[in-house]
Amino acid sequence: MRMVAEQRVVVGADGTDFSIGALRWGLNYARMIGASVEVVTGYVVPITIFLEPTFTDEDYRAEAQAVLDATLLGAGAEDFGVNIEAHVMPIKPAHALYNASAGANLMAIGAHGGPSFPAMHLGSTAHYVVNHAQCPVVVWRGP
């Protein structure tokens, strides 16, 4: 007998309207296919913490957790009736999402391409994930 693996959708969360939209999209998609959702926020403690330690490792983690919580709240995540696991990971956001993509059915991320570089349609994290993720990626650009 063949075992069916649980379906999982990964969503990157950085507190912006783009990631809130990507999370809503991911939650809707997960509800349609009966999947769980893993919401991921990555953060990096800068090397300057050793030069002038005004912020601690825990301060950076708490800040990242607040961003994750704000994204979940902004998307109204609890209203979707989907099993959600949320993680704060102490590595670059692009690498956190890459790691989470292993075994996922799909990943949804927000686009951050800004007006400073009109030809740049994706932010650096989205660009990395689109090119390296281990599953299909949806890039949310909506309003």
C-alpha positions in Angstrom: 0.0 0.0 0.0 1.3 3.4 -0.9 1.3 6.2 1.7 0.2 9.6 0.7 2.4 12.4 2.0 0.6 15.4 3.6 0.3 18.3 1.3 2.0 21.5 2.4 2.1 25.1 1.1 5.0 27.3 2.3 4.6 31.1 2.5 7.2 33.7 3.2 6.2 36.4 5.7 7.9 39.8 6.1 5.0 41.9 7.3 4.5 43.8 4.0 1.3 44.0 2.1 2.9 41.8 -0.5 3.5 39.0 1.9 0.1 39.4 3.5 -1.4 39.0 0.0 0.8 36.0 -0.7 -0.3 34.4 2.6 -4.0 35.0 1.8 -3.5 33.4 -1.6 -1.6 30.5 0.0 -4.2 29.9 2.6 -7.0 29.9 0.0 -5.0 27.5 -2.2 -4.3 25.2 0.8 -7.9 25.1 1.8 -8.9 24.1 -1.8 -6.4 21.2 -1.9 -6.6 20.1 1.7 -3.0 21.2 2.6 -1.4 22.7 5.7 0.4 26.0 5.5 3.9 26.6 6.8 4.6 30.4 7.3 8.3 31.3 7.5 10.2 34.4 8.5 13.9 34.4 8.4 16.2 37.0 10.0 19.9 37.7 10.3 21.7 39.1 13.3 24.2 41.6 11.8 27.9 41.3 12.6 27.8 44.8 14.1 26.2 43.2 17.2 29.7 42.4 18.2 30.9 46.0 17.7 28.2 47.8 19.5 25.8 45.4 21.3 22.8 47.6 21.7 20.5 44.8 20.4 20.8 41.2 21.6 20.2 38.0 19.6 16.8 37.7 21.4 15.9 41.3 20.4 16.4 40.3 16.7 14.4 37.1 17.2 11.5 39.0 19.0 11.5 41.6 16.1 11.2 38.8 13.6 8.5 37.1 15.6 6.5 40.4 15.7 6.8 40.6 11.9 5.5 37.0 11.5 2.7 37.7 13.9 1.7 40.9 12.1 1.6 39.0 8.8 -0.6 36.3 10.2 -2.9 38.9 11.7 -3.0 41.1 8.6 -4.0 38.1 6.5 -6.7 37.0 8.9 -5.0 33.6 8.9 -7.2 32.0 11.6 -10.3 32.6 9.5 -9.3 30.2 6.8 -9.8 26.9 8.7 -6.4 25.6 7.6 -3.7 24.0 9.8 -0.9 26.6 10.1 2.6 26.2 11.4 4.6 29.4 11.8 8.4 29.5 12.2 11.0 32.2 12.8 14.4 31.0 11.5 17.7 32.7 12.4 19.1 32.6 8.8 18.7 34.8 5.7 15.1 34.8 4.6 16.0 33.4 1.2 17.8 30.5 2.8 15.0 29.9 5.3 12.5 29.7 2.4 14.7 27.4 0.4 15.0 25.0 3.3 11.3 25.1 3.9 10.6 24.4 0.2 11.9 20.8 0.5 9.0 18.5 0.1 6.4 21.3 -0.2 3.8 21.2 -2.9 4.0 24.9 -3.5 5.5 28.2 -2.2 3.9 31.6 -2.3 5.9 34.8 -1.8 5.4 38.5 -2.3 7.2 40.5 -4.9 9.1 43.6 -3.8 10.5 45.0 -7.0 10.7 48.7 -6.4 10.6 51.9 -8.3 14.4 52.5 -7.8 15.1 49.8 -10.4 12.2 49.7 -12.8 13.6 46.7 -14.6 13.8 44.7 -11.3 10.4 43.0 -10.9 11.4 40.9 -7.9 13.2 41.7 -4.7 16.4 39.8 -3.9 14.7 37.2 -1.7 11.9 36.5 -4.3 14.5 36.3 -7.0 16.6 33.7 -5.1 13.6 31.6 -4.2 12.2 31.6 -7.8 15.5 30.4 -9.1 16.4 27.9 -6.3 13.3 26.6 -4.5 12.7 22.9 -4.5 9.0 23.2 -5.4 6.9 25.4 -7.7 6.7 29.1 -6.6 3.8 31.6 -6.9 4.9 35.2 -6.8 2.1 37.5 -5.4 2.1 40.9 -7.0 -1.5 41.8 -6.2 -3.0 44.8 -4.5 
